[in-house]
Amino acid sequence: MAPSGIWRMRQQFMLAGAVLFAMMLSAALSPVWANDRPQSFADLAEALTPSVVNISTSTVVNRDGDNSLQFPPGSPFEDFFEEFQDRDNPRTAQALGSGFIVSAEGYVVTNNHVIDGADAIRVTLYNDRSFDAELIGRDAKTDIAVLKINPEDEVLQPVAFGDSDHMRVGDWVLAIGNPFGLGGSVTAGIISARGRDIGSGPYDDFIQTDASINRGNSGGPLFNLDGEVIGINTAIFSQSGGSVGIGFAIASNLASNVVDQLSEYGQTRRGWLGVFIQEITPEIAENFGLEDENGALVSSVHKEGPAEAAGIKAGDVVIAFNGKPIEEMRSLPRIVAESPIGKPIDMVVMRDGKKITLSVTLGVLEEAEESGLLASAPSETETSTELNNEKLGFVLEALTPERRQEFSVGDDINGVVILDVVSGSAADAAGLMIGDVIRRVGKSSVDTLDKADAAIRREMENGKTSIVLLINRGGRDRFMAITVE
């Protein structure tokens, strides 16, 4: 055979081999995608829809003031103004939402904002049977409420909470609810993000989804493909008021604990540590000798609280609580709230560059709120001259009785008060304000101008690029870092 013929045969074999390899590769990869993409949600939606309910509320709205006009009997104006006077009478406002059944006995979960202020609540099942609902308990901090209906002869189909921590970004989810009063509406999407904090409360832990969520979906369930509730649809991000593919659902691992407490006690019973905390900035991490910005920085400790009894101090950085790492400040309140009450719990803090394990016994947050403990200020000779620090850009003054009254500073708060902040200065850039009370400079407590001046000079002479101040503003302590140029 001629060389050219042999070359053509080799080309054909090589081409055939490449095609075969591509087909084998395609065959190997395609099942992966096929298994991850459902062909239909019909069976799942059919099974779950009976567990989702429509919730309607009515509220009597009273008009403020007495604007009625009085006319003599038989006056020709009496009939003319009667219609307008009727408009001033109390009226009934209606609202719609969603919910889902969590027990055969008739317990129903929804959002607190769906039933907040309602005079009457009615739950409608998928088969159009309606029942009056009793409010068992509600929690504004997580926006969750538990209702109870008497199902009579109706056989209810409850659903269970799943593990939201096992869900991954990209997983399929179903939202079922009552948008715009259209009960039994099913939408599908994926999890877009986890652990969202949308600023709605102290325990925010939202799942973000692109499943269509609209007005009326509030309180409805977000399901995984196993038919478990992994979120409670609560909010949307939209300028128009309609769905734009950014919806938020309360993560089930947060919600289930609240639902259990509301069902059993009629209110929440959260753990209370008794500290004020804040985020750790790069400047604070550098000054405190921390390796990273993980953890929650304790800015102050409540008097007579669990933290004070355990020996926790301002400046401690909480890096673990009850065996769970604290990677960011906002996770600590949630972990504390869900931890056992009245039992010793280990927590790990960084103090002066060393890890310290402390044992704390949590109190009950709700009891602390009722007793007024949360209003108590943290535990800690004045001169009348001013201290003008041109380098940092503020003027300090002793905390005299007159200044305490002027800036509403309690008698139990010691320090020096900021009398002026130079615009564009380092103090201004750090966010310091007139009326702030400086309680600590670095690790030194300062209750006189001399101590404040000495501590500031000492920090600057040490060559630090920033100085950490513990300041009190509005009765609350917090650490702030001021850059030294």
C-alpha positions, -999 to 999 in steps of 0.1 A, spaced: 0 0 0 12 35 -9 24 57 20 -4 81 13 -30 54 16 -15 42 50 -16 78 62 -53 82 52 -62 49 71 -43 62 102 -63 95 100 -96 75 98 -86 53 128 -76 84 148 -109 102 139 -129 71 148 -111 68 181 -117 104 190 -154 101 182 -156 69 203 -138 86 232 -161 116 230 -192 93 230 -178 74 260 -171 106 279 -205 120 271 -221 88 283 -202 89 315 -210 125 323 -247 127 312 -261 105 339 -247 128 366 -266 158 352 -297 137 345 -299 125 381 -295 160 395 -322 175 374 -358 163 382 -380 157 352 -411 167 372 -421 179 406 -457 167 401 -457 137 425 -439 157 452 -462 187 449 -493 165 450 -481 148 482 -472 180 500 -500 204 490 -525 190 516 -500 200 543 -500 237 533 -527 260 545 -540 295 537 -543 319 566 -566 349 567 -568 374 595 -591 402 604 -583 433 625 -607 459 637 -591 493 630 -604 522 651 -602 558 638 -583 582 659 -602 611 674 -639 621 673 -645 640 640 -682 635 640 -703 666 633 -733 673 655 -765 689 640 -798 697 655 -826 671 650 -843 675 616 -814 696 602 -811 693 564 -774 686 568 -780 655 590 -786 631 562 -760 647 540 -731 641 564 -743 607 576 -723 588 550 -691 606 558 -696 600 595 -700 563 589 -666 563 573 -651 573 606 -665 542 624 -642 512 631 -635 491 600 -622 456 596 -588 451 578 -582 418 561 -548 401 554 -536 368 538 -507 345 544 -496 309 544 -487 282 569 -481 245 572 -493 217 595 -467 202 618 -489 178 639 -520 157 635 -534 175 665 -537 207 645 -506 227 652 -498 251 623 -467 272 618 -466 306 601 -448 340 603 -455 363 632 -460 392 609 -489 373 592 -510 372 624 -495 402 643 -523 423 658 -551 401 644 -584 400 662 -594 368 644 -574 341 626 -588 315 602 -570 286 586 -582 271 553 -571 236 542 -564 225 507 -599 211 504 -614 245 513 -625 235 548 -619 264 572 -613 265 609 -609 292 635 -573 292 649 -560 299 683 -527 316 688 -504 294 709 -473 315 708 -453 339 687 -418 352 686 -411 386 670 -373 381 670 -375 352 646 -408 361 630 -424 328 638 -459 320 652 -476 287 661 -514 283 658 -538 256 668 -570 244 650 -595 218 661 -595 195 630 -627 177 642 -631 148 618 -605 160 593 -574 139 590 -545 163 588 -512 155 570 -483 171 589 -449 176 575 -415 175 593 -386 198 595 -354 187 577 -318 196 584 -311 230 567 -274 227 575 -272 197 550 -286 218 522 -261 231 496 -261 261 473 -276 248 440 -300 223 456 -335 222 443 -364 235 465 -401 239 463 -422 267 477 -459 262 483 -482 289 495 -510 314 490 -496 342 469 -521 370 463 -548 346 477 -541 319 451 -539 290 474 -519 258 466 -495 276 443 -463 257 437 -430 272 425 -396 256 421 -360 270 423 -327 264 438 -309 276 470 -290 307 460 -272 312 493 -272 302 529 -267 320 562 -280 354 550 -284 382 575 -310 406 562 -311 427 594 -346 416 604 -336 404 639 -308 393 663 -309 357 652 -311 361 614 -303 328 595 -320 329 561 -318 307 531 -319 327 499 -338 311 470 -349 320 435 -381 300 438 -408 326 431 -421 340 464 -447 368 465 -471 385 489 -492 359 506 -464 333 505 -452 345 540 -453 317 565 -454 290 539 -429 261 537 -398 257 516 -393 220 509 -363 199 498 -368 171 474 -373 147 503 -405 166 512 -390 180 544 -394 217 554 -360 233 553 -372 269 555 -402 292 563 -407 317 535 -406 351 551 -393 380 529 -384 390 494 -360 416 480 -380 437 455 -384 473 446 -417 466 428 -432 443 455 -433 413 432 -409 384 429 -375 391 412 -359 358 422 -346 369 455 -365 353 484 -356 345 519 -367 316 542 -359 311 579 -336 281 581 -353 251 596 -326 244 621 -334 278 637 -371 276 632 -377 241 645 -363 249 680 -385 280 682 -415 261 671 -409 234 698 -406 260 725 -437 280 714 -457 247 712 -447 236 747 -444 269 766 -463 294 745 -432 315 744 -395 311 737 -369 302 764 -336 313 751 -302 310 768 -288 343 782 -251 349 786 -252 386 796 -226 403 774 -225 429 747 -204 418 717 -191 433 685 -172 424 654 -135 422 653 -119 446 628 -84 442 613 -72 471 635 -87 455 667 -72 421 658 -38 437 654 -40 455 687 -53 424 706 -26 402 690 -52 380 673 -42 357 644 -74 365 625 -108 383 628 -128 352 639 -148 353 671 -170 377 690 -154 405 710 -169 412 744 -173 449 748 -191 449 782 -206 425 808 -239 427 825 -238 431 862 -252 400 880 -254 381 848 -241 346 839 -210 360 821 -199 380 852 -203 350 874 -182 329 850 -154 355 850 -158 368 815 -143 402 810 -145 431 785 -119 425 759 -123 387 759 -127 372 724 -152 343 724 -139 317 699 -160 286 709 -192 281 728 -207 247 738 -183 229 715 -192 251 684 -166 274 669 -175 311 667 -163 321 633 -182 354 632 -198 376 658 -234 372 648 -233 334 653 -227 337 690 -262 350 700 -279 323 680 -257 295 695 -262 309 730 -300 311 725 -302 275 715 -279 261 742 -292 244 774 -303 266 803 -292 260 839 -264 236 830 -226 242 830 -214 249 795 -178 253 784 -167 283 764 -133 292 750 -120 328 750 -88 345 739 -74 368 767 -41 385 765 -30 362 737 -39 330 756 -68 305 752 -89 302 784 -117 277 790 -145 290 812 -176 273 825 -208 293 823 -244 285 834 -268 303 811 -299 321 824 -332 326 807 -332 356 783 -370 362 787 -367 362 825 -338 387 824 -358 410 802 -388 409 825 -367 415 856 -349 445 841 -315 429 843 -309 438 806 -312 475 815 -284 473 840 -251 490 830 -218 472 830 -197 472 862 -162 494 864 -116 616 905 -120 637 879 -104 671 870 -120 700 853 -94 708 826 -95 698 790 -72 676 770 -67 686 733 -50 658 713 -43 674 680 -26 643 666 -58 622 669 -82 651 665 -104 652 696 -108 672 728 -114 654 760 -128 666 793 -133 652 827 -167 635 833 -181 661 857 -217 660 870 -226 687 845 -212 667 816 -230 636 828 -263 654 828 -256 670 794 -247 637 777 -270 615 798 -242 594 812 -250 572 842 -232 575 875 -218 540 872 -199 548 840 -164 561 845 -141 576 819 -134 609 800 -159 624 777 -152 636 741 -161 673 739 -151 679 703 -141 660 672 -121 677 644 -137 672 610 -114 650 588 -93 639 617 -83 604 627 -110 605 654 -136 616 629 -126 588 605 -129 562 633 -165 573 639 -159 589 673 -186 614 684 -191 642 708 -205 627 740 -187 594 737 -171 583 770 -137 568 767 -134 541 794 -102 524 782 -72 531 760 -56 499 749 -56 478 780 -55 507 805 -87 519 822 -89 557 822 -111 576 846 -91 609 847 -76 631 820 -41 624 833 -46 586 829 -61 591 794 -32 613 783 -6 589 796 -23 558 781 -26 575 747 10 586 747 21 551 758 2 535 729 16 560 704 52 556 717 49 518 712 47 525 674 12 510 669 -6 520 637 -39 521 656 -52 525 691 -81 506 704 -105 526 727 -134 512 747 -161 538 745 -196 541 759 -222 556 737 -259 557 748 -252 534 777 -236 507 755 -199 499 755 -180 491 723 -144 489 711 -133 513 683 -99 516 666 -84 549 657 -56 550 632 -24 567 641 -7 584 612 
